Amino acid sequence: MTKKAIRPNDLPQPAGPLSLAIEQGGVLYVSGQVGLDPQTQALIAGGVQAQTEQVFRNLQSVLAAAGKDLSDVARMGVYLTNMSDFGLMNEVYARIVPQPFPARTTIGVAALPLGAAVEIDCVAN
């Protein structure tokens, strides 16, 4: 199967040896996104809710570059540096992600790139 890298024009190139997304066999694997503002290339201020909103804008940009949207997502992985932010992240998640909600795992981690509070990856068909 051929792998195709997906590269939206409105997001910066990753700061490492990875692709923002890979499409293979009709499945899109999207790398984790943090609340990075593509204009300033800095982390969004305002805590986990503001960062979660920006994460979803970034995910939507990657999905759109592959001709997909959040309704095509089958699985999401959420990584939080503070599990007490779970409820705040969920408020944003429930408002943005269409039902039926994707399968999801939420994991507490010690740290994320750029000092982010949240990172989300996904798999879409």
For each residue, the residues with C-beta under 8 A, 3 or more apart:
1: 24 25
2: 24
3: 22 23 24
4: 22 23 24
5: 19 20 21 22
6: 19 20 21 22 23 28 30 62 65 66
7: 13 19 20 65
8: 11 20 61 62 64 65
9: 65
10: 38 61
11: 8 20 38 58 61 62
12: 36 38 41
13: 7
14: 18 19 20 31
15: 113
16:
17:
18: 14 31
19: 5 6 7 14 22 31
20: 5 6 7 8 11 14 30 31 62
21: 5 6 28 29 30 31 62 63 65 66
22: 3 4 5 6 19 28 29
23: 3 4 6 26 27 28 29 66
24: 1 2 3 4 27 29
25: 1
26: 23 125
27: 23 24 123 124 125
28: 6 21 22 23 63 66 68 72 123 124 125
29: 21 22 23 24 123
30: 6 20 21 33 59 62 63 121 122 123 124
31: 14 18 19 20 21 121
32: 77 79 119 120 121
33: 30 36 55 58 59 62 119 120 121
34: 43 51 55 58 112 113 114 116 118 119
35: 43 44 50 51 52 53 54 55 58 116 117 118
36: 12 33 41 42 43 44 54 58 114 116
37: 40 41 42 43 44 54
38: 10 11 12 41 58 61
39:
40: 37
41: 12 36 37 38
42: 36 37
43: 34 35 36 37 51 114 115 116
44: 35 36 37 50 51 53 54
45: 50
46: 49 50 51
47: 50 51 85 88 117
48: 51 52 80 82 85 88 89 117 118
49: 46 52 53 88 89 91 92
50: 35 44 45 46 47 53 54
51: 34 35 43 44 46 47 48 54 55 116 117 118
52: 35 48 49 55 56 88 89 92 93 118 120
53: 35 44 49 50 56 57 92 96
54: 35 36 37 44 50 51 57 58
55: 33 34 35 51 52 58 59 118 119 120
56: 52 53 59 60 70 92 96 97 120
57: 53 54 60 61
58: 11 33 34 35 36 38 54 55 61 62
59: 30 33 55 56 62 63 70 120 122
60: 56 57 63 64 69 70
61: 8 10 11 38 57 58 64 65
62: 6 8 11 20 21 30 33 58 59 65 66
63: 21 28 30 59 60 66 68 69 70 72 73 122 124
64: 8 60 61 67 68 69
65: 6 7 8 9 21 61 62
66: 6 21 23 28 62 63 124
67: 64
68: 28 63 64 72 73 124
69: 60 63 64 72
70: 56 59 60 63 73 96 97 98
71: 98
72: 28 63 68 69 124 125
73: 63 68 70 76 97 102 122 123 124
74: 102 103 123 124 125
75: 102 103 104 122 123
76: 73 97 102 103 104 105 120 121 122 123
77: 32 104 105 106 107 120 121 122
78: 89 93 104 105 106 107 118 119 120
79: 32 106 107 108 109 112 118 119 120
80: 48 83 85 86 89 106 107 108 109 117 118
81: 85 108 109 110 111 112 116 117 118
82: 48 85 108 117
83: 80 86 108
84: 87
85: 47 48 80 81 82 88 89 117 118
86: 80 83 89 90 106
87: 84 90 91
88: 47 48 49 52 85 91 92
89: 48 49 52 78 80 85 86 92 93 106 118
90: 86 87 93 94
91: 49 87 88 94 95
92: 49 52 53 56 88 89 95 96
93: 52 78 89 90 96 97
94: 90 91 97 101
95: 91 92
96: 53 56 70 92 93
97: 56 70 73 76 93 94 101 102
98: 70 71 101
99:
100:
101: 94 97 98 104
102: 73 74 75 76 97 122
103: 74 75 76
104: 75 76 77 78 101
105: 76 77 78
106: 77 78 79 80 86 89
107: 77 78 79 80
108: 79 80 81 82 83
109: 79 80 81 112
110: 81
111: 81 115
112: 34 79 81 109 115 116 117 118 119
113: 15 34 116 119
114: 34 36 43
115: 43 111 112
116: 34 35 36 43 51 81 112 113 119
117: 35 47 48 51 80 81 82 85 112
118: 34 35 48 51 52 55 78 79 80 81 85 89 112
119: 32 33 34 55 78 79 112 113 116
120: 32 33 52 55 56 59 76 77 78 79
121: 30 31 32 33 76 77
122: 30 59 63 73 75 76 77 102
123: 27 28 29 30 73 74 75 76
124: 27 28 30 63 66 68 72 73 74
125: 26 27 28 72 74
